[in-house]
Amino acid sequence: MDLSTFNKIKAKNSIRFIGIVIDIIIYYLILLIIVIVFDFDLRKVNSSTNGRLIGLIIFGYYSLEYFTGKTVGKYILKTSVISVRNFKKPTFKQYIIRTVFRIIPLEFLFIFFSDKLTMHDRESKTIVVDDHKFYEYLRDNAENKVFL
């Protein structure tokens, strides 16, 4: 993908940041609901149980992205994840890499530096695109009709 195409379809950094904030809020709401529903007293639960609970939520939440190409924030803001290799849905391996890098605290702040990509985008060779601009680009480029 050339830089011109990349810049045409890439979601704006401000939109990406808002999407990440939405996802973090949803993540903590899910955690809160689980704690309330199952009456967890987090002060009495050992670190192993906490780790499993958090791991389960991360697995479930990012499985949504794997199967649909979107997290809740991406649904709301009308953005999607694509592979930079072929403009298609990323592979399972790419989603694993994205998820592993997301575990790094404050990793998403990389969006404001250097190449304006998060580590999880750069290392997985994916980008988040504005759905409208992406489909418009595909419509306007006959050689890409196969992706519609």
HUURDA-V580388 format. One record per residue. N is the residue number from 1. SS is DSSP state (hx for helix, st for strand, lp for the rest). PHI is phi in whole degrees, 0 to 359 (999 if undefined). PSI is psi in radians with two decimals (999 if undefined). Layout:
# HUURDA-V580388
n->(N:N)
ss->(SS:SS)
phi->(PHI:PHI)
psi->(PSI:PSI)
This chain:
# HUURDA-V580388
n->(1:2:3:4:5:6:7:8:9:10:11:12:13:14:15:16:17:18:19:20:21:22:23:24:25:26:27:28:29:30:31:32:33:34:35:36:37:38:39:40:41:42:43:44:45:46:47:48:49:50:51:52:53:54:55:56:57:58:59:60:61:62:63:64:65:66:67:68:69:70:71:72:73:74:75:76:77:78:79:80:81:82:83:84:85:86:87:88:89:90:91:92:93:94:95:96:97:98:99:100:101:102:103:104:105:106:107:108:109:110:111:112:113:114:115:116:117:118:119:120:121:122:123:124:125:126:127:128:129:130:131:132:133:134:135:136:137:138:139:140:141:142:143:144:145:146:147:148)
ss->(lp:lp:hx:hx:hx:hx:hx:hx:hx:st:lp:lp:hx:hx:hx:hx:hx:hx:hx:hx:hx:hx:hx:hx:hx:hx:hx:hx:hx:hx:hx:hx:hx:hx:hx:hx:hx:lp:lp:lp:lp:lp:lp:lp:lp:lp:hx:hx:hx:hx:hx:hx:hx:hx:hx:hx:hx:hx:hx:hx:hx:hx:hx:hx:hx:hx:hx:hx:lp:lp:lp:hx:hx:hx:hx:hx:hx:lp:st:st:st:st:st:lp:lp:lp:lp:lp:lp:lp:lp:hx:hx:hx:hx:hx:hx:hx:hx:hx:hx:hx:lp:lp:lp:lp:hx:hx:hx:hx:hx:hx:lp:lp:lp:lp:lp:lp:hx:hx:hx:hx:hx:hx:lp:st:st:st:st:st:hx:hx:hx:hx:hx:hx:hx:hx:hx:hx:lp:hx:hx:hx:hx:hx:hx:lp)
phi->(999:278:298:298:296:306:291:290:256:295:293:298:299:296:294:301:298:299:298:295:297:301:297:296:299:298:304:288:295:298:300:297:298:298:298:289:298:265:51:284:256:299:287:259:274:285:295:295:294:301:298:293:298:295:299:296:294:299:301:295:293:276:295:305:294:296:282:244:81:215:263:301:300:291:299:297:265:57:233:216:261:227:279:285:288:215:65:252:303:299:283:302:300:297:291:298:299:303:293:299:289:293:293:294:301:61:303:296:292:299:298:265:236:37:273:64:243:287:298:292:284:299:288:267:58:231:221:259:247:285:305:298:294:295:292:296:300:297:296:279:242:306:293:258:306:301:278:285)
psi->(2.29:2.85:-0.64:-0.81:-0.80:-0.84:-0.48:-0.67:-0.28:2.41:2.52:2.56:-0.64:-0.69:-0.75:-0.78:-0.78:-0.72:-0.72:-0.73:-0.75:-0.80:-0.70:-0.76:-0.81:-0.75:-0.83:-0.53:-0.73:-0.79:-0.77:-0.76:-0.77:-0.76:-0.74:-0.86:-0.74:0.14:0.84:2.34:1.72:-0.33:-0.44:-0.18:2.36:2.90:-0.50:-0.77:-0.74:-0.77:-0.73:-0.71:-0.85:-0.72:-0.70:-0.74:-0.78:-0.80:-0.85:-0.77:-0.74:-0.24:-0.62:-0.78:-0.67:-0.81:-0.45:-0.23:0.11:2.57:3.12:-0.76:-0.68:-0.65:-0.84:-0.73:0.05:0.96:2.84:2.82:2.33:2.77:2.39:-0.22:-0.67:0.14:0.29:3.14:2.36:2.76:2.93:-0.74:-0.72:-0.67:-0.63:-0.81:-0.77:-0.80:-0.74:-0.77:-0.44:-0.38:-0.42:2.14:2.38:0.32:-0.60:-0.32:-0.26:-0.31:-0.38:0.04:2.94:-1.91:0.17:0.47:2.55:2.83:-0.66:-0.46:-0.86:-0.85:-0.49:-0.07:0.86:2.86:2.77:2.21:2.68:2.08:-0.80:-0.85:-0.65:-0.85:-0.56:-0.77:-0.80:-0.70:-0.66:-0.17:1.73:-0.61:-0.26:0.13:-0.50:-0.42:-0.25:999)
